[in-house]
């Protein structure tokens, strides 16, 4: 047992060296919708660069074009802008997955805490059946909520 504990301690102590490497992060793309002050026209693209007096927005909405440089840039000056709305790519799908998993977990816990029903009840469910049904219900409801709120631009 003592040797096992020393091996585990050695593994945990050496793990910090595994994470000490310099890694480059993939670029984060933000879908951008800009509404102008003078007219009701809108411009959409992917945010490229923020400057002190202007915003550079890439014209192409296809993310696969950016590593190849197949896009044009539009410079929009700050006094012309009425509102700017942004959303990260894949944020809706990520929100749906997170909402579904948390809803299913919460529903499962609620169902398990409820315990078994009495044998003579009209609908006698076990704690596992309650957990499954409430997990599906809460998972679906959280998924629907995240779908509805994730599509809004913030």
N, C-alpha and C positions, 0 to 999 in steps of 0.2 A: 504494500500500500504506500509505503514511504517513497519507493522508487517511482511509482505511478504519479504521485503528487509532484515529485521533482521534474518528471518529464512534462507534465501539464504546465508547470510553472515555466519551464524552459521554452515551451512552444509559445505561451502567451507573451513572454518577454521578447522573443525574437520576431513576433508579428509586427512590431512597430517599425522594423527595418523594411518590411515589405511595402509599407505605405509611404515611405520617404522619397519615392521617386517623383520627379517632376513630370506631370502629365499635362497635355494640352486639352482644354475643353473644347467641345464642338461649339460653333457659334450658335447663338440663340436668335431666332428670327421672330419678329413681331409684326403681325398684320396691322396696318395702320389705315384709319379712315380720317380724312381731314375735310372739314367744312369751312368754307371761306366766308369772310365777313360781308363782302360786297354783294354776292349773289348766293343763290341756294345750291350751287354746284358742289359736288363732292369729289374728292380725289382719293383713290385707294391704291395701296401698294405695300411694300415691306420697308420698314424703317431701316435706313442705312446708316445715317449719322446725324447727331445733334450738334449744332454749332451755336455760337452765342447769339446770332441774329437770324439764323435760318435752320431749316430742317431739310436733309437730303432723303428723298424717298425713292426707292427702286420701283420701276414701272411694272416689272414682271411679278405676278403672284405665284409663279411656279418656283418652289424652293430648289428644285434640281438645277435650275439655271445659274444659281449664285456661285457655286464653286468654279464653274466654267467661265464666268464673267459675261454671260449672255443676258445683260439687262441694261437699261438706260436709267440715268439718274435725273430726277427733277428737283430743282432747288426751290423751296417755298419759304418766303420771308415771314418772320413772326408777326408783323403788323397785319398781314393779310389773313391770318388764321383766326377762325372763330372758335372751333373746338377740334380737339384731337382725341381719337379713341383708338386704343391698342388692345391686342390680344395675342398671346403667345401661340405659336403653332402647336397643334396637338393638345391644347389645353382642354377642349371639350371632351375628347376621348379619355384623357387622364382623369377628369372630374367624374365622368360616368363610372369608370372602374373603381375609383375611390369611394364614391357614393354607394355603389352596389355592395362592395365588400363590407363597408362599415354598417350599412343597413342590415345585411345578412347576419353579421356578428351580433348586432344589438338585438335583432329579433330572436336569434338563437339563444342568447342569454336570457331574454325575457321568457321564452318558452320553457327553458330548463328550470328557471326559478319558480315558475308556476306549478311544477310538480305534476304527478299523476292525478287524474280525476277519479272520483269514487266509481266503483264497479256498477252501481245501479243507476248512474246518470244516463240521460238520454244520449248524449254524445260523450262517451268515455274515451278520452285521449290520454296517451302516455306522455311523459315529459318530452321524449324524443320527437313524437309527432307534433306536439305543440311548438317545439323549437324549429322544426322544419317548416311548418306552415307560417309561423310568424316571421321566420328568417326570410322566406320567399316574399312575403308581403312587405316587410320593411326594406328588403333589398330592392324590390321593384319601385317602391315609393321614393326611396333615396335616389335611385337611378333616374327616375322621371324628374325629380327636383333638380338634380345636377345637369340634366339635359336642358331643362328650361332655362336655368340661370347661366349655364356655360355658353349659350349662344349669344347672350347679350354682350355687347362691346363695352368695355369699361375704360 
